[in-house]
Amino acid sequence: MAEIKSHHMIHGTLTDYVTGERIVDTDDERYRQKLCRYLVEAKGYSKSDLAVGGKIETLFNGRFVVSRIDIVVIINNQRLMMIRYGPGSLVTRERPALAAARVFDPEYLIPVVVVSNGEDCEVLDTSTGKVSGQGLDSIPARRRLLELLEEPPIAGPVGDRREKELRILNAYDLELCCLGEPCPLPNAPEG
């Protein structure tokens, strides 16, 4: 394997639980895989309900940022829950996760957003920004999200409000590693 300048510990490759594709094996990726497994095995989702590897690209103040969207739960063609993983404090992950759930789909808010460090999580209501649950057990089961299909979707922000959410996402997700540049990963277009 080629030498990659990065602060991410790369263990080789692993098979993605949802897609079956070979992906880079990092400590962070192991937590993402654990979350996908938990959703299927403990919360009743099928692998086909889970979309992994989404992203939102922003460019403000000369800073191009690719915000990773780890998991989006889609049932009956409607995005109902977004999960963003990040190591460390959950509180610092709330605002960019809310911004992402508000702008990911230009038509409507993804109603539930989860921030997780792989061991713990917070569940937030995207429209209010309020924490509605804490701990992995508080992640809504599939049957709970099915109830959300009965409610009309909430329109996403437009105009200046949408741009503000995108700016928030850009500022929070700008990642400069110890080398002072964006962290490269093999075959990553942003690396």
Helices and strands as residue ranges (DSSP letters): E 10-15, E 22-26, H 27-43, G 47-49, E 50-60, E 63-75, E 78-85, H 91-103, E 112-116, E 121-125, E 131-134, G 136-138, H 142-148, H 159-173
